[in-house]
């Protein structure tokens, strides 16, 4: 009963957070092709049926993510993972560094699991559900086949097994991941050319980068960074898909 209550609470929190953020981004730019320096990447607007499908699969994904969260908590209670509650146990420096370690590990994990799911058999059985959104909205961020949702959520217990990690670091990672995913699927480019030409911009993924992946799903597999795509030769020259007006900023 205790785990059921915890599961229900976690599910409702994730559901509320997801729909609050995705709904805000979707509503803010709905039906608009230009908002100041922000531009619609694809000219067409997503269909209502596509939006409904994205929302349906997102709810299924959140159900699975909640289960993985409770499973990670169970591992902690049994002493099987390395979650710790007192920051002073490893110090504030490690506490900060551990976030960037989790970010790097997650990016590596996402690139390779994502790329494997683009193999013909796995794509047809699993990943095709996500790619039904050729012109995604913010709600496509978690629009996964249940198996893919399980694979992607598995990074949380994996991280807790391989690294001493504070729950707050996991929380920040989840919020950051959700934000990056929603912005990346919103269908609008948020970052000006000046950022793209900066040192950080040259290794970061942007909405155009991932939107191009939805248009042409044979490259741009990364999540936070473009590092692995560039190393493995799967990086698209994303400037070709930036609207001409955006290049002027």
C-alpha positions as CSV (number, residue, x, y, z in Angstrom):
1,X,0.0,0.0,0.0
2,X,2.9,2.4,0.9
3,X,4.5,2.0,-2.6
4,X,1.1,2.4,-4.3
5,X,0.6,5.7,-2.5
6,X,4.1,6.8,-3.3
7,X,3.7,5.8,-6.9
8,X,0.4,7.7,-7.3
9,X,1.9,10.8,-5.7
10,X,5.0,10.7,-8.0
11,X,2.8,10.0,-11.1
12,X,0.6,13.0,-10.3
13,X,3.6,15.3,-9.7
14,X,5.3,14.2,-13.0
15,X,2.0,14.5,-14.9
16,X,1.3,18.0,-13.5
17,X,4.9,19.2,-14.2
18,X,4.9,17.8,-17.7
19,X,1.6,19.2,-18.8
20,X,2.3,22.6,-17.1
21,X,5.6,23.0,-18.9
22,X,4.7,21.4,-22.3
23,X,1.3,23.1,-22.2
24,X,2.9,26.5,-21.6
25,X,5.3,26.1,-24.4
26,X,2.7,24.8,-26.8
27,X,0.1,27.5,-25.9
28,X,2.7,30.3,-26.1
29,X,3.6,29.6,-29.7
30,X,0.5,27.8,-31.0
31,X,-0.5,29.0,-34.5
32,X,2.4,31.5,-34.6
33,X,5.2,31.4,-37.1
34,X,7.2,34.2,-35.6
35,X,7.6,35.5,-32.0
36,X,10.4,38.1,-31.9
37,X,13.6,36.2,-32.9
38,X,11.9,32.8,-32.5
39,X,10.8,31.1,-35.7
40,X,8.8,28.1,-36.7
41,X,11.1,25.5,-38.1
42,X,8.6,23.8,-40.3
43,X,6.0,25.8,-42.1
44,X,3.2,23.4,-41.5
45,X,1.3,23.3,-38.3
46,X,0.9,19.8,-36.6
47,X,-2.5,18.2,-37.0
48,X,-4.9,17.8,-34.0
49,X,-4.7,14.0,-34.4
50,X,-1.0,14.1,-34.0
51,X,-1.3,16.2,-30.9
52,X,-3.8,13.8,-29.3
53,X,-1.5,10.9,-30.1
54,X,1.5,12.6,-28.5
55,X,-0.5,13.4,-25.3
56,X,-1.8,9.8,-25.1
57,X,1.6,8.2,-25.3
58,X,3.1,10.8,-23.0
59,X,0.7,9.8,-20.3
60,X,1.7,6.1,-20.8
61,X,5.4,7.2,-20.5
62,X,4.8,9.1,-17.3
63,X,3.1,6.0,-15.8
64,X,6.3,4.0,-16.6
65,X,8.7,6.8,-15.4
66,X,6.8,6.8,-12.1
67,X,7.3,3.1,-11.7
68,X,11.0,3.4,-12.4
69,X,11.2,6.2,-9.8
70,X,9.6,4.0,-7.2
71,X,11.9,1.1,-8.2
72,X,14.9,3.4,-7.6
73,X,13.5,4.3,-4.2
74,X,13.1,0.6,-3.4
75,X,16.7,-0.1,-4.3
76,X,17.7,2.7,-1.9
77,X,15.6,1.3,0.9
78,X,17.2,-2.1,0.4
79,X,20.7,-0.6,0.3
80,X,21.3,-1.8,-3.3
81,X,22.2,1.6,-4.9
82,X,24.4,4.6,-3.9
83,X,21.8,7.3,-3.2
84,X,22.8,9.4,-0.2
85,X,20.9,12.1,1.7
86,X,23.6,14.1,3.4
87,X,25.6,16.4,1.1
88,X,28.5,16.5,3.6
89,X,29.1,12.8,3.1
90,X,30.9,13.5,-0.2
91,X,31.2,17.3,0.1
92,X,29.7,20.2,-1.8
93,X,32.3,20.0,-4.6
94,X,31.4,16.4,-5.5
95,X,27.7,17.3,-5.2
96,X,28.1,19.9,-7.9
97,X,30.4,17.7,-10.1
98,X,28.1,14.8,-9.8
99,X,25.4,16.7,-11.8
100,X,27.7,17.2,-14.7
101,X,28.8,13.5,-14.5
102,X,25.2,12.4,-14.7
103,X,24.6,14.8,-17.6
104,X,27.6,13.3,-19.5
105,X,26.6,9.7,-18.7
106,X,23.0,10.3,-19.7
107,X,24.0,11.9,-23.0
108,X,26.2,8.9,-23.8
109,X,23.5,6.5,-22.8
110,X,20.8,8.3,-24.8
111,X,22.9,8.6,-28.0
112,X,23.6,4.8,-28.2
113,X,20.2,3.6,-27.1
114,X,18.6,6.1,-29.5
115,X,20.9,5.0,-32.3
116,X,20.2,1.3,-31.7
117,X,16.5,2.0,-31.8
118,X,17.0,3.3,-35.4
119,X,18.1,-0.2,-36.5
120,X,15.3,-1.4,-38.8
121,X,13.8,-4.0,-36.5
122,X,13.9,-1.9,-33.4
123,X,12.6,1.1,-35.2
124,X,9.5,-0.7,-36.5
125,X,8.8,-2.4,-33.2
126,X,9.6,0.5,-30.8
127,X,10.9,3.8,-32.0
128,X,8.4,4.4,-34.8
129,X,5.8,5.5,-32.3
130,X,7.9,8.6,-31.5
131,X,8.7,9.3,-35.1
132,X,5.0,9.4,-36.1
133,X,5.5,13.0,-35.1
134,X,7.2,14.2,-38.3
135,X,6.4,17.8,-37.2
136,X,6.5,17.5,-33.4
137,X,4.9,19.7,-30.8
138,X,6.1,20.2,-27.2
139,X,4.0,17.1,-26.2
140,X,6.1,14.8,-28.4
141,X,8.8,15.1,-25.7
142,X,7.6,11.9,-24.0
143,X,5.5,10.4,-26.8
144,X,7.2,7.0,-26.6
145,X,6.3,3.4,-27.1
146,X,6.1,1.9,-23.6
147,X,9.3,-0.2,-24.3
148,X,11.2,3.0,-25.3
149,X,9.9,4.8,-22.2
150,X,11.2,1.9,-20.1
151,X,14.6,2.0,-21.8
152,X,15.0,5.8,-21.4
153,X,13.8,5.8,-17.8
154,X,16.2,3.1,-16.9
155,X,19.0,5.6,-16.8
156,X,17.8,6.8,-13.3
157,X,18.4,3.4,-11.5
158,X,21.5,2.9,-13.6
159,X,23.0,6.2,-12.4
160,X,22.1,5.4,-8.8
161,X,23.9,2.1,-9.1
162,X,27.2,3.4,-10.7
163,X,27.5,6.7,-8.9
164,X,27.1,8.1,-5.4
165,X,24.3,10.5,-6.1
166,X,22.1,12.8,-4.1
167,X,18.3,12.7,-4.9
168,X,18.4,16.5,-5.5
169,X,20.9,16.0,-8.3
170,X,18.6,13.4,-9.9
171,X,15.7,15.9,-9.5
172,X,17.6,18.6,-11.3
173,X,18.6,16.2,-14.0
174,X,15.0,15.2,-14.5
175,X,13.8,18.8,-14.7
176,X,16.6,19.8,-17.0
177,X,16.0,16.7,-19.2
178,X,12.3,17.5,-19.4
179,X,12.9,21.1,-20.3
180,X,15.4,20.3,-23.0
181,X,13.1,17.6,-24.4
182,X,10.1,19.9,-24.5
183,X,12.0,22.8,-26.0
184,X,13.7,20.5,-28.5
185,X,10.3,19.2,-29.7
186,X,8.5,22.5,-29.7
187,X,9.0,23.1,-33.4
188,X,10.5,26.5,-32.8
189,X,14.1,27.7,-32.8
190,X,14.9,29.5,-29.6
191,X,18.6,30.1,-29.9
192,X,20.1,32.9,-32.0
193,X,23.1,32.4,-34.3
194,X,25.4,34.1,-31.9
195,X,24.8,31.3,-29.4
196,X,25.3,28.6,-32.1
197,X,28.7,30.2,-33.0
198,X,29.8,30.2,-29.4
199,X,32.0,27.4,-27.8
200,X,29.0,26.1,-25.9
201,X,26.7,26.4,-28.9
202,X,29.0,24.4,-31.1
203,X,28.6,21.3,-28.8
204,X,25.0,21.8,-27.8
205,X,21.8,20.5,-29.4
206,X,19.1,23.0,-30.3
207,X,15.5,22.6,-31.5
208,X,16.5,22.8,-35.1
209,X,19.0,20.0,-34.5
210,X,16.4,17.6,-33.2
211,X,13.6,18.8,-35.5
212,X,15.8,17.9,-38.4
213,X,16.1,14.4,-36.9
214,X,12.3,14.1,-37.0
215,X,12.3,15.2,-40.6
216,X,15.2,13.0,-41.6
217,X,15.6,10.2,-39.0
218,X,19.1,9.0,-39.9
219,X,21.3,11.2,-37.8
220,X,21.3,13.8,-34.9
221,X,20.8,11.1,-32.3
222,X,22.2,13.1,-29.4
223,X,20.2,14.6,-26.5
224,X,22.0,17.5,-24.7
225,X,25.2,17.7,-26.9
226,X,26.2,17.1,-30.5
227,X,29.6,15.6,-29.4
228,X,28.8,12.0,-30.1
229,X,27.1,12.8,-33.4
230,X,30.2,14.6,-34.5
231,X,32.5,11.9,-33.3
232,X,30.5,9.1,-35.0
233,X,29.7,11.0,-38.2
234,X,26.0,11.2,-37.6
235,X,25.7,14.9,-37.4
236,X,23.6,16.9,-39.9
237,X,24.7,20.4,-40.9
238,X,21.7,21.9,-39.1
239,X,22.1,25.4,-40.6
240,X,20.6,24.1,-43.8
241,X,17.3,23.6,-42.0
242,X,17.2,27.0,-40.2
243,X,14.7,29.5,-41.8
244,X,16.6,32.1,-43.8
245,X,15.2,34.9,-41.6
246,X,16.7,33.3,-38.5
247,X,20.2,33.4,-40.1
248,X,19.9,37.2,-40.2
249,X,19.8,37.5,-36.4
